[in-house]
């Protein structure tokens, strides 16, 4: 569903999920996998612990969403690099550099 077609509730839900994921990424960056705590995320957002479970059913569900996002980002970067490489007449090493970047 395109964003323009979403109602206010769906947009709010999407924004809240994005905020939860951003806080989770920050926790992971600061302290690794063991530092990820849904209750701490809920507290930072001003939500009750159980309210957070409306957006992610478990810690594993949140981690899975973060992993999917990372794969989506990597796939998009690869597609952009492949498109850049296909447009130019660059050599193999330059193409590999584009794909790795």
Protein Blocks (a to p, Z undefined) as FASTA:
>chain_A
ZZklpcfklmmmmmmmmmmmmmmmmmmmmnojmlpcfklmmmmnopafklmmmmpgbfkl
mmmmmmmmmmmmmmmmmmmmmmmmmmpccdfklmmmmmmZZ
